[in-house]
Amino acid sequence: MENLISNIGAIISLALGVMAIIWPKKTESFVSVQSIGKEGLSEIRSTYGGFFAGLAIYAMVVQTPEVFIALGIGWLGAALVRTATLIFGSLTKKNVAAVFFEAIIGTLCISVVFT
């Protein structure tokens, strides 16, 4: 498999998406958000679940650098914005760990550029 490392990033993305679809309450706890009513649970399942799972599946099916890069830039963008939030008052151990988590997944996904 030529894009092995990028596929690992996509698999992690898929696993997180599936977790949000099946266990939205665990996802709420994991990302420190709280849904309100049925619409909130639907939002967790669709945004954290469907979006991540859909893009990850597409990346694994088409195996093109552009899709892996798009997935990786999404993760790296999340890491960048979260880093900015640390500066503006959201400095916690969990947020610092999340920056590294997001950056690692993003780097795995974009590794296709370096192969």
C-alpha angles and dihedrals in degrees: 000000000000096000097044098140093044089049090055088058090048092049091053089049090049092049091052090048093050090047090055092049096048101031109026092162091057088049090052090055092044094053096032098240131124125215121217116218129321092317090057093052089047089052092052091048095045103039102032093029114030097034096049094040094045096051093043093051091048091051092050093047101046097034093202122149091230094061094045089049091050091051091047094048088053091055093043090048089053090051091049094049092044089052088055090051089055089060092049099053110291097101107147133140090247092053093047090050090048091055090057093043092052093043092051093050091046091050091049090052096048093044086097085080091065099048 
